[in-house]
């Protein structure tokens, strides 16, 4: 099988490429330089350097020629900050590339596309009463992304969106997104306890994401049309997760006090004021976020197992992510920022 990927040198795309190549598949990717120093990017992967958005349709169609599967392992999530209107940036990075490339895939004879999405789309579908897409631009954009994928599917072209949860693991030379968490909790370090919501989240390691992507690309079940798959291997409450986080920060046994949504909401007004001062529009409504984080957004691992995901050490992956995030936050290491290409 021949695979063409956007984002093959990133944290998740690199893991997918490694898994696919080990299984005997050929992988080509387009990516922006520079490559993160020391990253274990497989030598067998063909890398075309450049900005896919600046390539002509003819150039992209040429890259797709002979490929069986297209993988979109790029884009941005809700933790990346943008000025208003933030929905336009989500469209630029997460949706517009698909609207352009899907027709080119069909012209080139590609049979399947795998797109990395978000489990917040899954949350919207199981909790419609929360009206999440009305208040959270990021969630709205992820549902719009899934609609583009669904509309593109036909009898000759199948599309699969992987609704990914929080992911842990590191890529040498690249800055993890978890520096955001360090920024959030370090302000409470001087207190005798840390206050946090009582909900929880599904999660998995970046190695497992590589397996998920490879399994979806191989499509051993032979599924046609469109499918959106909720992804998660491990479920933890926030206090359980923070126990690991604080141990990684050298603060093992730190007391965690869970707070009700109304209490967390009181603290969000300071964040709203900061966003306004900096001209930032959040992809998540700060006043609804407490309700979201109060919910146990857990996912049955059966979906991952169907895609061939194997067990991994989630505690070690969280520990590694937090340690490098802490070092980056303190300015002890210089790392490449996550990019949206």
Secondary structure, 3 states (H helix, E strand, C coil): CEEEEECCCCHHHHHHHHHHHHCCCEEEEEECCCCCCCCCCCCCCEEEECCHHHCCHHHHHHHHCCCCEEEECCCCCCCCCEECCHHHHHHHHHHHHHHHHHHHHHHHCCCEEEEEEEHHHHHHHHCHHHCHHHHCHHHHHHHHHHHHHHHHCECCEEEEEEEECEEECCCCCECCCCHHHHHHHHHHCCCCCEEEECCEEEEEEHHHHHHHHHHHHHCCCCCCCEEEEECCCEEEEHHHHHHHHHHHCCCCCCCEEEECHHHHHHHHHHHHHHHHHHCEECCCCHHHHHHHHCCEECCCCHHHHHCCCCCCCHHHHHHHHHHHHHHHHCCCCCCECCCCC
